């Protein structure tokens, strides 16, 4: 439990915004020009959602999303009478990287190579998913995913952490609404 909580907390510290890979997709039939108001999803946690295990971190991401969408001209409402709903969730994968540096040469045919080295490193990769769901049809209209290596760092509500969250959210929402 403690390791899982620390892993979720580490999601905040994606090593740098530049190393976050962003992918978006959307429903080509949806008229995003009609979207004016939004709310954050507050229902049951999504199964397997790492972000819901730490409400403090989730709240920071939600606040950054609200701020970014308000900058884009949308109006936040805390009611059911809105055009779209924002659902956020995250996942974490354990990854392994193997680097074979090769060998320097051969002793002779019987003894084999010398001077070679293989490095193995384990790391965690986190993915933050931001879904835009139509309230009228309750269907996914837009999805943005940001994936990056989770780094270590001091957890807290410090300014650097908040700025990192804002930058990640801004990168993911850069193409919303689609033109």
Secondary structure, DSSP 8 states (H G I E B T S, - for coil): -HHHHHHHHHGGGBS-GGG-EEEEEE-TT--GGG--EEEE--SS--TT-SGGG-HHHHHHHHHHHHHHHHHTT-EE-SSS--SEEEEEEEEEEEEEEEEE---SEES-TTT-EES--EEEEEEEEEEEEEEEEETTT--EEEEEEEEEEB-----SS-HHHHHHHHHHHHHHGGG-S--
